[in-house]
Amino acid sequence: MKIPLDHAAAIGNVVRASRKAQKIRQDDAAGSIGVSENFLGKIERGDESVQWGKLFQVLEGLGVRIVVDVPDNVAAWLNERRDDRGRS
């Protein structure tokens, strides 16, 4: 299912729903993912000052995958850069 993410609270709602759907308590989820319960709470509340690396660690730990839908010209530009790096 595609869910638009237009602000930090939207990501927080997805994280909270993912955790609750798996019937995992916040402290247990935090411990198994390797972040503090306080940090996981910040994500779930939509705090805009969370660290990107840890956010992706939490998403991965809960089985949430982020896909960015970009315009075709942006995708083409990114693919060109990826191809250029592969030739180096």
A tleap script that builds the chain and sets N, CA, C and O, in Angstrom:
source leaprc.protein.ff14SB
mol = sequence {
  NMET LYS ILE PRO LEU ASP HIE ALA ALA ALA
  ILE GLY ASN VAL VAL ARG ALA SER ARG LYS
  ALA GLN LYS ILE ARG GLN ASP ASP ALA ALA
  GLY SER ILE GLY VAL SER GLU ASN PHE LEU
  GLY LYS ILE GLU ARG GLY ASP GLU SER VAL
  GLN TRP GLY LYS LEU PHE GLN VAL LEU GLU
  GLY LEU GLY VAL ARG ILE VAL VAL ASP VAL
  PRO ASP ASN VAL ALA ALA TRP LEU ASN GLU
  ARG ARG ASP ASP ARG GLY ARG CSER
}
set mol.1.N position { 0.833 -1.178 0.000 }
set mol.1.CA position { 0.000 0.000 0.000 }
set mol.1.C position { 0.876 1.239 0.000 }
set mol.1.O position { 1.844 1.319 0.756 }
set mol.2.N position { 0.547 2.192 -0.832 }
set mol.2.CA position { 1.301 3.442 -0.885 }
set mol.2.C position { 0.667 4.456 0.057 }
set mol.2.O position { -0.543 4.681 0.033 }
set mol.3.N position { 1.508 5.061 0.885 }
set mol.3.CA position { 1.053 6.071 1.835 }
set mol.3.C position { 1.890 7.325 1.609 }
set mol.3.O position { 3.114 7.275 1.727 }
set mol.4.N position { 1.250 8.447 1.287 }
set mol.4.CA position { 2.026 9.673 1.084 }
set mol.4.C position { 2.660 10.151 2.391 }
set mol.4.O position { 2.022 10.161 3.444 }
set mol.5.N position { 3.913 10.540 2.295 }
set mol.5.CA position { 4.639 11.059 3.447 }
set mol.5.C position { 5.001 12.506 3.149 }
set mol.5.O position { 5.943 12.779 2.405 }
set mol.6.N position { 4.250 13.427 3.731 }
set mol.6.CA position { 4.488 14.831 3.437 }
set mol.6.C position { 4.998 15.622 4.635 }
set mol.6.O position { 5.215 16.830 4.540 }
set mol.7.N position { 5.187 14.945 5.755 }
set mol.7.CA position { 5.757 15.594 6.931 }
set mol.7.C position { 6.212 14.522 7.930 }
set mol.7.O position { 5.859 13.349 7.804 }
set mol.8.N position { 6.987 14.939 8.906 }
set mol.8.CA position { 7.584 13.990 9.852 }
set mol.8.C position { 6.535 13.176 10.601 }
set mol.8.O position { 6.746 11.992 10.862 }
set mol.9.N position { 5.413 13.790 10.949 }
set mol.9.CA position { 4.383 13.073 11.694 }
set mol.9.C position { 3.803 11.917 10.875 }
set mol.9.O position { 3.384 10.907 11.441 }
set mol.10.N position { 3.777 12.057 9.563 }
set mol.10.CA position { 3.267 10.971 8.715 }
set mol.10.C position { 4.185 9.750 8.806 }
set mol.10.O position { 3.706 8.616 8.841 }
set mol.11.N position { 5.490 9.974 8.845 }
set mol.11.CA position { 6.428 8.868 9.020 }
set mol.11.C position { 6.245 8.265 10.412 }
set mol.11.O position { 6.263 7.044 10.570 }
set mol.12.N position { 6.070 9.112 11.406 }
set mol.12.CA position { 5.843 8.634 12.769 }
set mol.12.C position { 4.621 7.743 12.870 }
set mol.12.O position { 4.643 6.728 13.566 }
set mol.13.N position { 3.549 8.119 12.175 }
set mol.13.CA position { 2.328 7.307 12.192 }
set mol.13.C position { 2.589 5.932 11.574 }
set mol.13.O position { 2.080 4.925 12.066 }
set mol.14.N position { 3.369 5.885 10.513 }
set mol.14.CA position { 3.694 4.606 9.864 }
set mol.14.C position { 4.528 3.739 10.805 }
set mol.14.O position { 4.282 2.539 10.927 }
set mol.15.N position { 5.505 4.339 11.463 }
set mol.15.CA position { 6.349 3.586 12.396 }
set mol.15.C position { 5.500 3.028 13.541 }
set mol.15.O position { 5.606 1.850 13.882 }
set mol.16.N position { 4.663 3.877 14.127 }
set mol.16.CA position { 3.815 3.428 15.240 }
set mol.16.C position { 2.871 2.314 14.783 }
set mol.16.O position { 2.739 1.295 15.461 }
set mol.17.N position { 2.221 2.506 13.644 }
set mol.17.CA position { 1.284 1.486 13.144 }
set mol.17.C position { 2.007 0.175 12.845 }
set mol.17.O position { 1.473 -0.901 13.113 }
set mol.18.N position { 3.214 0.255 12.292 }
set mol.18.CA position { 3.989 -0.955 11.983 }
set mol.18.C position { 4.335 -1.712 13.256 }
set mol.18.O position { 4.237 -2.938 13.308 }
set mol.19.N position { 4.732 -0.983 14.262 }
set mol.19.CA position { 5.085 -1.617 15.530 }
set mol.19.C position { 3.856 -2.236 16.188 }
set mol.19.O position { 3.898 -3.383 16.631 }
set mol.20.N position { 2.768 -1.483 16.251 }
set mol.20.CA position { 1.556 -1.974 16.910 }
set mol.20.C position { 0.935 -3.145 16.149 }
set mol.20.O position { 0.418 -4.076 16.768 }
set mol.21.N position { 0.978 -3.111 14.819 }
set mol.21.CA position { 0.421 -4.211 14.021 }
set mol.21.C position { 1.182 -5.507 14.288 }
set mol.21.O position { 0.629 -6.602 14.181 }
set mol.22.N position { 2.467 -5.363 14.639 }
set mol.22.CA position { 3.281 -6.540 14.960 }
set mol.22.C position { 3.187 -6.898 16.454 }
set mol.22.O position { 3.835 -7.832 16.927 }
set mol.23.N position { 2.364 -6.132 17.177 }
set mol.23.CA position { 2.146 -6.346 18.613 }
set mol.23.C position { 3.456 -6.311 19.404 }
set mol.23.O position { 3.710 -7.156 20.263 }
set mol.24.N position { 4.271 -5.311 19.088 }
set mol.24.CA position { 5.558 -5.146 19.771 }
set mol.24.C position { 5.474 -3.893 20.641 }
set mol.24.O position { 5.087 -2.824 20.168 }
set mol.25.N position { 5.836 -4.031 21.902 }
set mol.25.CA position { 5.882 -2.854 22.774 }
set mol.25.C position { 7.006 -1.938 22.330 }
set mol.25.O position { 7.985 -2.384 21.731 }
set mol.26.N position { 6.860 -0.663 22.625 }
set mol.26.CA position { 7.851 0.321 22.195 }
set mol.26.C position { 9.233 0.008 22.760 }
set mol.26.O position { 10.227 0.111 22.041 }
set mol.27.N position { 9.312 -0.370 24.025 }
set mol.27.CA position { 10.624 -0.653 24.610 }
set mol.27.C position { 11.255 -1.897 23.988 }
set mol.27.O position { 12.467 -1.934 23.776 }
set mol.28.N position { 10.446 -2.913 23.695 }
set mol.28.CA position { 10.971 -4.117 23.054 }
set mol.28.C position { 11.450 -3.833 21.631 }
set mol.28.O position { 12.498 -4.319 21.208 }
set mol.29.N position { 10.666 -3.038 20.902 }
set mol.29.CA position { 11.058 -2.683 19.530 }
set mol.29.C position { 12.371 -1.916 19.548 }
set mol.29.O position { 13.289 -2.224 18.789 }
set mol.30.N position { 12.455 -0.922 20.414 }
set mol.30.CA position { 13.669 -0.117 20.497 }
set mol.30.C position { 14.880 -0.997 20.802 }
set mol.30.O position { 15.926 -0.866 20.166 }
set mol.31.N position { 14.733 -1.882 21.765 }
set mol.31.CA position { 15.841 -2.763 22.144 }
set mol.31.C position { 16.278 -3.680 21.020 }
set mol.31.O position { 17.475 -3.871 20.803 }
set mol.32.N position { 15.325 -4.246 20.304 }
set mol.32.CA position { 15.695 -5.180 19.234 }
set mol.32.C position { 16.274 -4.462 18.021 }
set mol.32.O position { 17.053 -5.046 17.268 }
set mol.33.N position { 15.899 -3.202 17.827 }
set mol.33.CA position { 16.406 -2.425 16.692 }
set mol.33.C position { 17.760 -1.792 17.023 }
set mol.33.O position { 18.569 -1.539 16.130 }
set mol.34.N position { 17.996 -1.543 18.297 }
set mol.34.CA position { 19.275 -0.957 18.708 }
set mol.34.C position { 19.229 0.548 18.874 }
set mol.34.O position { 20.242 1.228 18.709 }
set mol.35.N position { 18.046 1.074 19.202 }
set mol.35.CA position { 17.917 2.506 19.487 }
set mol.35.C position { 17.269 2.631 20.863 }
set mol.35.O position { 16.745 1.655 21.400 }
set mol.36.N position { 17.309 3.826 21.424 }
set mol.36.CA position { 16.686 4.027 22.729 }
set mol.36.C position { 15.168 4.139 22.575 }
set mol.36.O position { 14.660 4.509 21.517 }
set mol.37.N position { 14.469 3.815 23.641 }
set mol.37.CA position { 13.009 3.965 23.634 }
set mol.37.C position { 12.638 5.430 23.428 }
set mol.37.O position { 11.652 5.736 22.758 }
set mol.38.N position { 13.425 6.331 24.004 }
set mol.38.CA position { 13.202 7.767 23.839 }
set mol.38.C position { 13.289 8.155 22.355 }
set mol.38.O position { 12.462 8.921 21.858 }
set mol.39.N position { 14.291 7.622 21.660 }
set mol.39.CA position { 14.454 7.938 20.240 }
set mol.39.C position { 13.279 7.406 19.430 }
set mol.39.O position { 12.748 8.111 18.572 }
set mol.40.N position { 12.870 6.176 19.692 }
set mol.40.CA position { 11.738 5.605 18.975 }
set mol.40.C position { 10.477 6.429 19.239 }
set mol.40.O position { 9.671 6.638 18.332 }
set mol.41.N position { 10.310 6.884 20.446 }
set mol.41.CA position { 9.175 7.746 20.778 }
set mol.41.C position { 9.200 9.043 19.991 }
set mol.41.O position { 8.162 9.513 19.525 }
set mol.42.N position { 10.390 9.625 19.843 }
set mol.42.CA position { 10.517 10.850 19.053 }
set mol.42.C position { 10.074 10.618 17.611 }
set mol.42.O position { 9.371 11.444 17.028 }
set mol.43.N position { 10.489 9.495 17.046 }
set mol.43.CA position { 10.083 9.181 15.676 }
set mol.43.C position { 8.565 9.052 15.606 }
set mol.43.O position { 7.927 9.633 14.728 }
set mol.44.N position { 7.996 8.298 16.523 }
set mol.44.CA position { 6.557 8.052 16.501 }
set mol.44.C position { 5.755 9.324 16.703 }
set mol.44.O position { 4.625 9.425 16.224 }
set mol.45.N position { 6.319 10.292 17.402 }
set mol.45.CA position { 5.635 11.575 17.605 }
set mol.45.C position { 5.862 12.544 16.444 }
set mol.45.O position { 5.259 13.616 16.398 }
set mol.46.N position { 6.729 12.164 15.512 }
set mol.46.CA position { 6.981 13.028 14.362 }
set mol.46.C position { 7.965 14.148 14.632 }
set mol.46.O position { 7.939 15.177 13.956 }
set mol.47.N position { 8.840 13.955 15.622 }
set mol.47.CA position { 9.867 14.956 15.921 }
set mol.47.C position { 10.725 15.181 14.681 }
set mol.47.O position { 11.207 14.225 14.073 }
set mol.48.N position { 10.910 16.418 14.316 }
set mol.48.CA position { 11.631 16.737 13.083 }
set mol.48.C position { 13.146 16.788 13.257 }
set mol.48.O position { 13.864 17.093 12.305 }
set mol.49.N position { 13.640 16.494 14.453 }
set mol.49.CA position { 15.087 16.594 14.680 }
set mol.49.C position { 15.759 15.227 14.826 }
set mol.49.O position { 16.849 15.136 15.391 }
set mol.50.N position { 15.125 14.168 14.326 }
set mol.50.CA position { 15.741 12.844 14.456 }
set mol.50.C position { 16.857 12.665 13.429 }
set mol.50.O position { 16.869 13.311 12.381 }
set mol.51.N position { 17.785 11.783 13.751 }
set mol.51.CA position { 18.912 11.510 12.860 }
set mol.51.C position { 18.463 10.566 11.754 }
set mol.51.O position { 17.819 9.549 12.011 }
set mol.52.N position { 18.810 10.917 10.522 }
set mol.52.CA position { 18.388 10.132 9.359 }
set mol.52.C position { 18.838 8.681 9.430 }
set mol.52.O position { 18.048 7.774 9.170 }
set mol.53.N position { 20.084 8.454 9.775 }
set mol.53.CA position { 20.614 7.098 9.816 }
set mol.53.C position { 19.840 6.226 10.786 }
set mol.53.O position { 19.509 5.080 10.479 }
set mol.54.N position { 19.554 6.774 11.959 }
set mol.54.CA position { 18.805 6.013 12.956 }
set mol.54.C position { 17.359 5.826 12.524 }
set mol.54.O position { 16.761 4.785 12.797 }
set mol.55.N position { 16.789 6.824 11.850 }
set mol.55.CA position { 15.421 6.685 11.347 }
set mol.55.C position { 15.341 5.507 10.386 }
set mol.55.O position { 14.432 4.682 10.488 }
set mol.56.N position { 16.283 5.423 9.455 }
set mol.56.CA position { 16.281 4.310 8.510 }
set mol.56.C position { 16.553 2.977 9.218 }
set mol.56.O position { 16.049 1.939 8.790 }
set mol.57.N position { 17.335 2.999 10.284 }
set mol.57.CA position { 17.572 1.792 11.074 }
set mol.57.C position { 16.250 1.305 11.677 }
set mol.57.O position { 15.966 0.108 11.667 }
set mol.58.N position { 15.452 2.224 12.194 }
set mol.58.CA position { 14.156 1.868 12.775 }
set mol.58.C position { 13.217 1.342 11.693 }
set mol.58.O position { 12.559 0.319 11.881 }
set mol.59.N position { 13.156 2.040 10.563 }
set mol.59.CA position { 12.282 1.596 9.473 }
set mol.59.C position { 12.640 0.178 9.030 }
set mol.59.O position { 11.764 -0.671 8.866 }
set mol.60.N position { 13.926 -0.063 8.841 }
set mol.60.CA position { 14.373 -1.395 8.435 }
set mol.60.C position { 14.037 -2.432 9.495 }
set mol.60.O position { 13.594 -3.535 9.176 }
set mol.61.N position { 14.249 -2.077 10.751 }
set mol.61.CA position { 13.975 -3.003 11.842 }
set mol.61.C position { 12.503 -3.397 11.935 }
set mol.61.O position { 12.176 -4.487 12.405 }
set mol.62.N position { 11.617 -2.506 11.484 }
set mol.62.CA position { 10.184 -2.792 11.512 }
set mol.62.C position { 9.678 -3.319 10.174 }
set mol.62.O position { 8.484 -3.571 10.012 }
set mol.63.N position { 10.581 -3.484 9.222 }
set mol.63.CA position { 10.182 -4.022 7.922 }
set mol.63.C position { 9.511 -3.019 7.015 }
set mol.63.O position { 8.778 -3.397 6.101 }
set mol.64.N position { 9.756 -1.727 7.259 }
set mol.64.CA position { 9.160 -0.664 6.439 }
set mol.64.C position { 10.171 -0.249 5.385 }
set mol.64.O position { 11.326 0.040 5.698 }
set mol.65.N position { 9.732 -0.220 4.143 }
set mol.65.CA position { 10.603 0.159 3.044 }
set mol.65.C position { 10.121 1.496 2.495 }
set mol.65.O position { 8.926 1.675 2.263 }
set mol.66.N position { 11.033 2.426 2.286 }
set mol.66.CA position { 10.713 3.740 1.730 }
set mol.66.C position { 11.048 3.730 0.248 }
set mol.66.O position { 12.152 3.353 -0.146 }
set mol.67.N position { 10.093 4.144 -0.566 }
set mol.67.CA position { 10.286 4.266 -2.006 }
set mol.67.C position { 9.929 5.700 -2.379 }
set mol.67.O position { 8.866 6.198 -2.010 }
set mol.68.N position { 10.811 6.353 -3.104 }
set mol.68.CA position { 10.577 7.733 -3.506 }
set mol.68.C position { 10.105 7.747 -4.950 }
set mol.68.O position { 10.763 7.196 -5.832 }
set mol.69.N position { 8.966 8.377 -5.185 }
set mol.69.CA position { 8.395 8.496 -6.526 }
set mol.69.C position { 8.843 9.840 -7.097 }
set mol.69.O position { 8.373 10.891 -6.661 }
set mol.70.N position { 9.748 9.806 -8.066 }
set mol.70.CA position { 10.287 11.032 -8.650 }
set mol.70.C position { 9.843 11.152 -10.102 }
set mol.70.O position { 9.508 10.150 -10.734 }
set mol.71.N position { 9.838 12.375 -10.633 }
set mol.71.CA position { 9.518 12.563 -12.044 }
set mol.71.C position { 10.527 11.818 -12.925 }
set mol.71.O position { 11.665 11.581 -12.518 }
set mol.72.N position { 10.097 11.455 -14.130 }
set mol.72.CA position { 10.943 10.682 -15.041 }
set mol.72.C position { 12.285 11.345 -15.311 }
set mol.72.O position { 13.305 10.660 -15.392 }
set mol.73.N position { 12.302 12.682 -15.453 }
set mol.73.CA position { 13.573 13.349 -15.751 }
set mol.73.C position { 14.556 13.250 -14.574 }
set mol.73.O position { 15.768 13.202 -14.784 }
set mol.74.N position { 14.047 13.220 -13.365 }
set mol.74.CA position { 14.907 13.068 -12.186 }
set mol.74.C position { 15.451 11.645 -12.142 }
set mol.74.O position { 16.633 11.440 -11.866 }
set mol.75.N position { 14.597 10.661 -12.413 }
set mol.75.CA position { 15.037 9.263 -12.440 }
set mol.75.C position { 16.112 9.058 -13.498 }
set mol.75.O position { 17.091 8.350 -13.263 }
set mol.76.N position { 15.932 9.680 -14.671 }
set mol.76.CA position { 16.921 9.559 -15.740 }
set mol.76.C position { 18.252 10.157 -15.298 }
set mol.76.O position { 19.307 9.571 -15.539 }
set mol.77.N position { 18.210 11.303 -14.662 }
set mol.77.CA position { 19.427 11.960 -14.188 }
set mol.77.C position { 20.134 11.074 -13.165 }
set mol.77.O position { 21.349 10.892 -13.234 }
set mol.78.N position { 19.377 10.522 -12.217 }
set mol.78.CA position { 19.976 9.646 -11.205 }
set mol.78.C position { 20.573 8.392 -11.837 }
set mol.78.O position { 21.654 7.954 -11.442 }
set mol.79.N position { 19.884 7.817 -12.809 }
set mol.79.CA position { 20.399 6.627 -13.494 }
set mol.79.C position { 21.678 6.933 -14.252 }
set mol.79.O position { 22.597 6.113 -14.271 }
set mol.80.N position { 21.751 8.101 -14.878 }
set mol.80.CA position { 22.984 8.501 -15.576 }
set mol.80.C position { 24.148 8.561 -14.597 }
set mol.80.O position { 25.234 8.064 -14.895 }
set mol.81.N position { 23.934 9.165 -13.429 }
set mol.81.CA position { 24.995 9.310 -12.439 }
set mol.81.C position { 25.418 7.937 -11.930 }
set mol.81.O position { 26.606 7.692 -11.719 }
set mol.82.N position { 24.447 7.034 -11.731 }
set mol.82.CA position { 24.770 5.683 -11.281 }
set mol.82.C position { 25.602 4.961 -12.333 }
set mol.82.O position { 26.574 4.281 -12.005 }
set mol.83.N position { 25.216 5.111 -13.603 }
set mol.83.CA position { 25.959 4.482 -14.687 }
set mol.83.C position { 27.375 5.040 -14.778 }
set mol.83.O position { 28.324 4.290 -15.008 }
set mol.84.N position { 27.524 6.357 -14.598 }
set mol.84.CA position { 28.840 6.992 -14.640 }
set mol.84.C position { 29.746 6.451 -13.538 }
set mol.84.O position { 30.935 6.229 -13.769 }
set mol.85.N position { 29.204 6.238 -12.356 }
set mol.85.CA position { 30.000 5.720 -11.241 }
set mol.85.C position { 30.421 4.278 -11.509 }
set mol.85.O position { 31.498 3.855 -11.087 }
set mol.86.N position { 29.583 3.530 -12.205 }
set mol.86.CA position { 29.906 2.132 -12.511 }
set mol.86.C position { 31.045 1.997 -13.496 }
set mol.86.O position { 31.713 0.964 -13.535 }
set mol.87.N position { 31.279 3.041 -14.303 }
set mol.87.CA position { 32.351 2.996 -15.306 }
set mol.87.C position { 33.693 3.459 -14.754 }
set mol.87.O position { 34.723 3.292 -15.406 }
set mol.88.N position { 33.688 4.033 -13.567 }
set mol.88.CA position { 34.934 4.581 -13.006 }
set mol.88.C position { 35.884 3.494 -12.590 }
set mol.88.O position { 36.975 3.781 -12.100 }
savepdb mol mol.pdb
quit
